[in-house]
């Protein structure tokens, strides 16, 4: 299926540029803006958890050592950096904890990127909170539509979701900078040639957060370079040997079809209400339900029938660090059965060493005949967990989509619970936490950018 088509309005980049710049505020539904607020809250909470992680500290220290004009806040530090570098440091912090948000189609962490770039650029442009929210919604839409076309082709070629989240950074930035149509078009194609993150690195090392930081940095640089007149190849997305073809894209026409009819930040964004890889969250919920009231000593086997089986994204049992735990399906399942849920505490090595959880991990097996996927998105669907008892009998539970996701709806109560649990890790006091929750709820209505950032010191 070739990637050599263009839209009736010109190239794909031109059509997306027009959408980003010409969509007026009245065309963006309040629900989409509210999901953007939730994304901000989730990103800040995750960055709190990631603030002290070694990978985050290394990148933040490197950026602070380089210095530069203090345009934008480095969250929780009281320090300031050029906007692109501040966005990088904040994005790395959020992704490092594996506790941000994901797009259900491909687990790309778009919300982290549009959140960190939106706030950083707003400080340099004087944009209002309402303008930031609109830019985030539009940036999410552009990144989400491009990555939907890439899924699952880019994964099979070994590329991480950062190759699409960079478009969220560029579109969000370009909207806030007020680029004209020509510059926005070139910014998009410059973003397409800016980054290539390898998925295996993200699954097994600190590459995950490195990719996030680079996507934020590169997206802002692409928009700013185009603003100054830097030019790229405007057909780069759809041309032969171009971005989409190289990534194994399909359904190319869908990228620009019906723009503004619905909003990906509403339909496909999922806020993490537990840490780790999002494709495991629904399965962990199913495991917790199936294990309710069961004595772990009575378990003979645990059989998993999950959509993620159609990929090689399962991980190994017995993790001993955050990276491995975040990508271990057996650990998610065993911990959820033993503790009644998978939660933030399961990123601690102490819980990873629990002997009961360790024993149950060795009993987890994959169904040799998993249910066929209903579409091409292997990370969009949950699964069934069956607990088989020693004395005979079994208990099964199914979860199609995790809590906090578009298909099930996202509740502020869940987002606030997450924020209260994680924000203090970066040093925010109880009063700061409660005040900033109120600011996030009122962001763009009663509270502005300076209000929020002032509460993250």
C-alpha positions, 0 to 999 in steps of 0.5 A: 500500500503506497504512501504516494497520495496527496490531499485535494488541498495540496500536500498532507503537510499543507492540509495539516498546517491549515487545520492547525492555524485556521481552527478557531476556538469556537470549533474546539469542544470544551470536553477536548479542552478538559482532556487537555487540562487532565493531560497537563495534570497527568504530565506534571504528576508523572514528572514529579515521580520522575524528577529524581530519577537518574536519567532525568537528573542527567539531562536536566543537569546537562541542560542547566550546565549549557544554560542560555536565556531563561525563558521557561521554567524547569518544573520543581527546580526554581530554574529557567532555561531556553524554552526548547531545553526546558521542554526537553527537561520536563518531558524527560522527567514525565516519561522517565516515571512511565506514569504519564498518558498514552494514545491507545492506538499505539501507546505514543505519549503525545500528552507529555509532549504537547503539555511540556511544549505548550507551557514552555512556549506560552512563557515566551509568547505570553499566550493565555491558558486558553490558547495553550489548551487549544494548541495542545488539542490541535497538536495532539490531533496532528500527532495522533492522526499521523501515528494512527497511519503509522500503526503498526508499521513503524512498530514492525520496523522498530521505531518508537512513538517519538517519531510521531509525538514530535509532530505534536510538539511542532503543531502546538508550538507553531500555533502558539508562535502564530506561524503563517501557513507556509512556515507551519507547513515547513515546520511539519516536514522539518519535524518529519526528518528530525527524529528516529527513536528505536522501540527496543531502546525504549522497552529495555533502557532509558531510551524511552525518556530520551526519546521524549525529550528529543521529540519536545526539543526537535519539535520546538526547533522545527517550528522556530527554524521554519519561523525564521525561513528555514525550508524543507521538502513539502511533499516529504510525508507522502512522497515515494521514499518519504516519511510515511512510506519509510514507516510502513504507513497505511490508510494515508487518506485518513490523516486529513479526512474529517479534520475537526469532526472528532478529537483524538484527545477525547477518543483515544487518550488514556491517563495512566492511573497505574504506572508502566506500559499502558497495554498492560493496564486493562489486563492488570484490572482483569487480573485483579478482578479474577484474583479477588478472594483467591488465596495465592497458595491455591493458584495452579496456573494463570492464563492470559488471553490479551491483544498484546499477544499479537506483538512481542511486547510482553517483557520478562518476569522478575523485574528488578528496576523501574524499566523492566517492571514497566514492561513486564506483563507477568509482573503486572498480572501477578502483582494485581492478583496478590495485592488486588490492584497494580499501583504506584508502589509496584515500581519500588524494588521492595515490591518486585522482590515480594516472594508471593508475587515472584511465585505467581509470575512463574505461573503466568502463561499465554493462551496459545490461541489468542483472540484475533484482533478486531482491527490493526491496533494491538495496543488498543484492546485489553484481554482476559485473565483466567486463574486456575485453582489447584483443587479444580475450577477457575475464575475469569475476568475480562477488561476491554479498556483501562480506567482513565481511557477515552472508551471508558471516560476519564474522571477528574476524581481519578486524575486528582487522586493520581496527582495527590499521590505523585506530586509530593515526590518532587517536593510540593507541599500539601497546600501547593498540591491542593492549590495547583489542583484547583489551578489545573481544574480552572486552567483557561477559565479562572487560572493562567500559565503564570499561576500554574508554573508559580505553584510548581516551584 
